[in-house]
């Protein structure tokens, strides 16, 4: 009788043990499922650009090839027209902005704290184009120039080009801010006499009978105008506050763009143009344009802003009067995320 009682007791104990294990297993599985769902849920971010250009190619390629998705990001790309695309960044309406590097020292000197995270180009890849009747920079005295908003890369470039030609960039011309394709039409119709251009827009203007009057594809001209053989003007920026509060997202975003930068370096102009074309509705991207950019070393090979490129940027800002004193590299550039990506990421 005693043995039977013990057997029944052991059976009951075993039954409760198995039930408990089953419940624990189910709970653990459910917890793991919740954790997995939490980890795999993509982070929604909005990324702005000042205008649509092939030089921003890495951001479009990162989306097209799924690099953002690989990093757990759900990215919305938006082109911000108007006088100040940076306003959306400082209002926290966007998290990252593809913009001109020259604006960053100016922003920081004014207390609008932000940092460059990586560079998209190694050479400026920007030219000044004159109307059909404008043959040289000297012809621009007293004329109208489209060079984006004050503090922008096109405006800084125009200042340097005009200064190098002996004109007073502040007083010898009148500046207007126009959407880039609107400036092409205005240029062809002599409503303005000069505009900045790059990539396929430059080819489009030339095809309309306009004249390239400052050509940075020529290394000597590039160095004469900018004071350096390398110059990183197209960059990715984020606010100091966002970087501090969201370092993991910053790393994921830089990782994705860095992968695209590497992809560009390992593929042909035809392959690059094919991936980019859907992002340029109505005009597409010509392989010849991309090949010219590759030949001119416009695309940055690893996202780095070199010390010589940085020094040239500071000189540009001082020449334009946007800053009055030199600034340390670390005041305007945070390359910790890029260095980590460079160290850990290798594309197959």
C-alpha positions as CSV (number, residue, x, y, z in Angstrom):
1,X,0.0,0.0,0.0
2,X,2.8,2.3,0.9
3,X,4.6,1.6,-2.4
4,X,1.4,2.3,-4.3
5,X,1.0,5.6,-2.5
6,X,4.6,6.6,-3.4
7,X,4.1,5.7,-7.0
8,X,0.9,7.8,-7.2
9,X,2.7,10.7,-5.5
10,X,5.6,10.5,-7.9
11,X,3.2,10.3,-10.9
12,X,1.4,13.5,-9.7
13,X,4.7,15.2,-9.1
14,X,6.0,14.3,-12.5
15,X,2.7,15.5,-14.1
16,X,3.1,18.9,-12.4
17,X,6.7,19.1,-13.4
18,X,6.0,18.3,-17.0
19,X,3.1,20.9,-17.0
20,X,5.4,23.5,-15.5
21,X,8.1,22.7,-18.0
22,X,5.6,23.0,-20.8
23,X,4.3,26.3,-19.5
24,X,7.9,27.6,-19.1
25,X,8.7,26.5,-22.6
26,X,5.6,28.2,-24.0
27,X,6.3,31.3,-22.0
28,X,10.0,31.3,-23.2
29,X,9.0,30.8,-26.8
30,X,6.4,33.6,-26.5
31,X,9.0,35.9,-24.9
32,X,11.6,35.0,-27.6
33,X,8.9,35.7,-30.3
34,X,8.2,39.1,-28.8
35,X,12.0,39.9,-28.6
36,X,12.5,38.8,-32.1
37,X,9.6,40.9,-33.3
38,X,11.0,43.9,-31.4
39,X,14.4,43.4,-32.9
40,X,13.3,42.9,-36.5
41,X,10.8,45.9,-36.5
42,X,12.4,48.4,-38.9
43,X,13.1,51.9,-37.7
44,X,11.4,54.6,-39.7
45,X,13.5,57.6,-40.6
46,X,13.2,60.4,-43.1
47,X,16.2,61.5,-45.2
48,X,16.3,64.8,-47.0
49,X,18.3,66.1,-50.0
50,X,18.7,69.6,-51.2
51,X,18.2,68.5,-54.8
52,X,18.1,65.3,-56.9
53,X,21.6,64.6,-58.3
54,X,23.7,61.7,-59.4
55,X,26.4,62.8,-56.9
56,X,24.1,61.6,-54.1
57,X,24.1,58.2,-55.9
58,X,25.0,56.2,-52.7
59,X,21.7,57.0,-51.0
60,X,19.6,55.9,-54.0
61,X,21.7,52.7,-54.4
62,X,21.4,52.0,-50.7
63,X,17.6,51.9,-51.1
64,X,17.5,50.1,-54.4
65,X,19.8,47.3,-53.3
66,X,18.2,46.9,-49.9
67,X,21.1,48.1,-47.8
68,X,18.8,50.2,-45.6
69,X,16.5,47.2,-45.1
70,X,19.6,45.0,-44.2
71,X,20.4,47.5,-41.4
72,X,16.8,47.5,-40.1
73,X,15.8,50.9,-41.4
74,X,12.7,52.0,-43.2
75,X,13.9,55.1,-45.1
76,X,11.8,57.7,-46.7
77,X,13.7,59.9,-49.2
78,X,12.4,63.4,-49.8
79,X,13.7,66.3,-51.9
80,X,13.3,69.6,-50.1
81,X,12.9,72.6,-52.3
82,X,13.2,76.2,-51.1
83,X,15.7,78.5,-49.6
84,X,16.7,76.4,-46.6
85,X,16.5,72.6,-46.8
86,X,18.4,72.5,-43.5
87,X,15.4,74.0,-41.6
88,X,13.7,70.6,-41.8
89,X,16.8,69.0,-40.1
90,X,16.9,71.5,-37.2
91,X,13.1,71.2,-36.8
92,X,13.5,67.4,-36.4
93,X,11.3,66.8,-39.4
94,X,14.1,64.7,-41.0
95,X,16.9,62.8,-39.4
96,X,19.6,63.0,-42.0
97,X,20.3,65.5,-44.8
98,X,22.4,65.2,-47.9
99,X,23.7,68.8,-48.2
100,X,26.6,71.0,-48.9
101,X,29.6,70.8,-46.5
102,X,30.2,74.5,-46.5
103,X,27.0,75.1,-44.6
104,X,28.1,73.1,-41.5
105,X,30.8,75.4,-40.2
106,X,28.4,78.3,-40.7
107,X,25.7,76.5,-38.8
108,X,28.0,75.6,-35.9
109,X,29.4,79.1,-35.7
110,X,25.8,80.3,-35.2
111,X,25.0,77.7,-32.5
112,X,23.0,75.4,-34.7
113,X,25.0,72.3,-33.8
114,X,25.4,69.6,-36.4
115,X,28.1,67.3,-37.8
116,X,29.2,65.8,-41.1
117,X,29.0,62.0,-40.9
118,X,30.5,61.1,-44.3
119,X,31.3,62.5,-47.7
120,X,29.8,61.4,-51.1
121,X,32.3,63.1,-53.4
122,X,36.1,63.5,-53.5
123,X,36.1,66.3,-56.1
124,X,33.5,69.1,-56.4
125,X,32.1,68.0,-59.7
126,X,30.4,71.3,-60.2
127,X,30.8,73.8,-63.0
128,X,29.5,77.3,-63.8
129,X,27.5,77.5,-67.0
130,X,26.9,80.7,-68.9
131,X,23.9,81.6,-71.1
132,X,24.4,81.3,-74.9
133,X,25.7,84.9,-75.0
134,X,28.0,84.5,-71.9
135,X,31.4,83.2,-72.9
136,X,33.6,83.8,-69.8
137,X,33.4,84.7,-66.1
138,X,34.4,88.2,-67.0
139,X,31.1,88.6,-68.9
140,X,29.2,88.2,-65.7
141,X,29.9,91.6,-64.2
142,X,26.5,93.3,-63.6
143,X,24.6,90.1,-64.6
144,X,22.3,87.6,-62.8
145,X,23.7,84.3,-61.4
146,X,21.7,81.3,-60.1
147,X,23.7,79.8,-57.2
148,X,21.3,78.4,-54.7
149,X,20.9,79.8,-51.2
150,X,23.4,81.7,-49.1
151,X,25.6,79.3,-47.2
152,X,25.2,76.6,-49.9
153,X,27.9,74.8,-51.8
154,X,26.9,76.3,-55.1
155,X,27.1,79.8,-53.6
156,X,30.5,79.1,-52.1
157,X,31.7,77.7,-55.4
158,X,30.4,80.8,-57.3
159,X,32.2,83.1,-54.8
160,X,35.5,81.3,-55.3
161,X,35.2,81.2,-59.1
162,X,34.3,84.9,-59.4
163,X,37.1,85.9,-57.0
164,X,39.6,83.8,-58.9
165,X,38.6,85.6,-62.1
166,X,39.1,89.0,-60.5
167,X,35.4,89.9,-59.8
168,X,33.9,91.0,-56.5
169,X,31.5,88.1,-55.8
170,X,29.5,90.1,-53.4
171,X,28.8,93.2,-55.4
172,X,29.6,92.5,-59.1
173,X,26.7,90.1,-59.7
174,X,23.1,89.6,-58.5
175,X,22.2,86.2,-57.1
176,X,18.9,84.4,-57.4
177,X,17.7,81.2,-55.9
178,X,16.0,78.8,-58.4
179,X,15.2,75.2,-58.6
180,X,18.0,73.6,-60.7
181,X,15.9,72.6,-63.7
182,X,14.1,76.0,-63.7
183,X,17.6,77.7,-63.9
184,X,18.4,75.6,-67.0
185,X,15.4,77.0,-68.9
186,X,16.0,80.5,-67.6
187,X,19.7,80.3,-68.7
188,X,18.8,79.1,-72.2
189,X,16.3,82.0,-72.6
190,X,18.8,84.6,-71.3
191,X,16.7,85.4,-68.2
192,X,19.8,84.7,-66.2
193,X,23.4,84.7,-67.4
194,X,25.0,82.0,-65.2
195,X,24.1,78.9,-63.2
196,X,25.9,76.1,-61.4
197,X,25.4,72.6,-62.7
198,X,26.7,69.0,-62.4
199,X,26.0,65.6,-63.7
200,X,23.3,65.2,-66.3
201,X,22.1,68.8,-65.7
202,X,25.4,70.1,-67.0
203,X,25.0,68.0,-70.2
204,X,21.4,69.2,-70.5
205,X,22.5,72.9,-70.4
206,X,25.2,72.4,-72.9
207,X,22.7,70.7,-75.2
208,X,20.6,73.8,-75.0
209,X,23.4,76.0,-76.4
210,X,24.8,77.2,-73.1
211,X,28.6,77.5,-72.4
212,X,30.7,75.9,-69.6
213,X,32.7,78.9,-68.3
214,X,34.3,77.2,-65.2
215,X,35.0,73.5,-65.7
216,X,36.2,71.7,-62.5
217,X,36.7,68.4,-64.4
218,X,40.0,70.1,-65.4
219,X,42.4,69.4,-62.4
220,X,44.2,72.7,-62.8
221,X,40.9,74.6,-62.8
222,X,39.7,72.6,-59.8
223,X,42.9,73.5,-57.8
224,X,42.9,77.1,-58.9
225,X,39.3,77.7,-57.9
226,X,39.2,75.6,-54.7
227,X,42.8,75.6,-53.6
228,X,42.9,71.8,-53.4
229,X,43.0,68.7,-55.6
230,X,40.4,67.1,-53.5
231,X,37.3,68.7,-52.1
232,X,34.3,67.2,-50.4
233,X,31.2,69.3,-50.9
234,X,28.4,66.8,-50.9
235,X,28.0,65.3,-47.4
236,X,25.6,63.7,-45.0
237,X,24.8,65.7,-41.9
238,X,22.8,65.2,-38.7
239,X,22.3,67.3,-35.6
240,X,24.4,66.9,-32.5
241,X,21.2,66.1,-30.5
242,X,20.1,63.4,-32.8
243,X,23.6,61.8,-32.9
244,X,23.8,61.8,-29.1
245,X,20.3,60.3,-28.6
246,X,20.4,57.8,-31.5
247,X,23.9,56.5,-32.0
248,X,22.7,53.0,-33.1
249,X,20.5,54.5,-35.8
250,X,23.3,56.7,-37.0
251,X,25.6,53.7,-37.3
252,X,23.0,51.7,-39.2
253,X,22.4,54.6,-41.6
254,X,26.2,55.2,-42.2
255,X,26.6,51.4,-42.7
256,X,24.0,51.3,-45.4
257,X,25.4,54.4,-47.3
258,X,29.0,53.1,-46.9
259,X,27.9,49.7,-48.5
260,X,26.6,51.7,-51.5
261,X,29.8,53.7,-51.7
262,X,31.7,50.5,-52.0
263,X,29.3,49.1,-54.5
264,X,29.8,52.1,-56.8
265,X,33.6,51.6,-56.7
266,X,33.1,48.0,-57.8
267,X,30.6,48.3,-60.7
268,X,30.6,49.8,-64.2
269,X,29.1,53.1,-65.3
270,X,26.4,51.1,-67.1
271,X,25.4,49.1,-64.0
272,X,25.4,52.3,-61.8
273,X,23.3,54.2,-64.3
274,X,20.8,51.3,-64.5
275,X,20.3,51.4,-60.7
276,X,20.0,55.2,-60.6
277,X,17.7,55.7,-63.5
278,X,14.4,55.0,-61.7
279,X,15.2,57.8,-59.3
280,X,15.5,60.4,-62.1
281,X,12.0,60.3,-63.5
282,X,11.6,61.9,-66.9
283,X,15.3,62.1,-67.7
284,X,17.0,59.0,-66.5
285,X,20.8,58.7,-66.1
286,X,23.2,58.2,-68.9
287,X,26.1,55.8,-68.5
288,X,28.4,58.4,-70.2
289,X,27.6,60.9,-67.4
290,X,28.5,58.4,-64.7
291,X,31.6,57.4,-66.5
292,X,32.7,61.0,-66.6
293,X,32.1,61.3,-62.9
294,X,34.1,58.1,-62.3
295,X,36.9,59.4,-64.5
296,X,37.0,62.7,-62.7
297,X,37.1,60.9,-59.3
298,X,33.9,62.6,-58.2
299,X,32.6,59.7,-56.2
300,X,34.2,59.3,-52.8
301,X,35.9,55.9,-52.5
302,X,35.3,55.4,-48.8
303,X,33.3,58.3,-47.4
304,X,36.3,60.0,-45.9
305,X,36.7,63.8,-45.7
306,X,40.5,64.3,-45.9
307,X,42.3,67.0,-44.0
308,X,43.2,68.8,-47.3
309,X,39.5,68.7,-48.3
310,X,38.4,70.0,-44.9
311,X,41.0,72.8,-45.0
312,X,39.8,73.8,-48.4
313,X,36.2,73.9,-47.1
314,X,37.2,76.2,-44.2
315,X,39.0,78.5,-46.7
316,X,35.8,78.6,-48.8
317,X,33.7,79.7,-45.8
318,X,36.2,82.3,-44.8
319,X,36.4,83.7,-48.3
320,X,32.6,83.9,-48.4
321,X,32.5,85.6,-45.0
322,X,30.4,82.9,-43.4
323,X,32.9,82.3,-40.7
324,X,35.8,84.5,-39.5
325,X,38.1,82.0,-37.8
326,X,39.5,78.5,-38.4
327,X,37.7,75.6,-36.9
328,X,39.0,72.2,-35.8
329,X,38.0,69.1,-37.8
330,X,36.1,67.7,-34.8
331,X,34.0,70.8,-34.5
332,X,32.3,70.0,-37.9
333,X,33.0,66.3,-38.6
334,X,32.0,63.2,-36.6
335,X,33.6,60.3,-38.4
336,X,33.3,57.7,-35.6
337,X,30.4,55.9,-37.4
338,X,32.2,55.9,-40.7
339,X,35.5,54.5,-39.2
340,X,33.5,51.7,-37.6
341,X,31.9,50.9,-40.9
342,X,35.2,51.0,-42.7
343,X,36.7,48.6,-40.2
344,X,33.8,46.0,-40.2
345,X,32.1,46.1,-43.6
346,X,33.5,44.3,-46.7
347,X,31.2,43.7,-49.6
348,X,31.4,40.3,-51.3
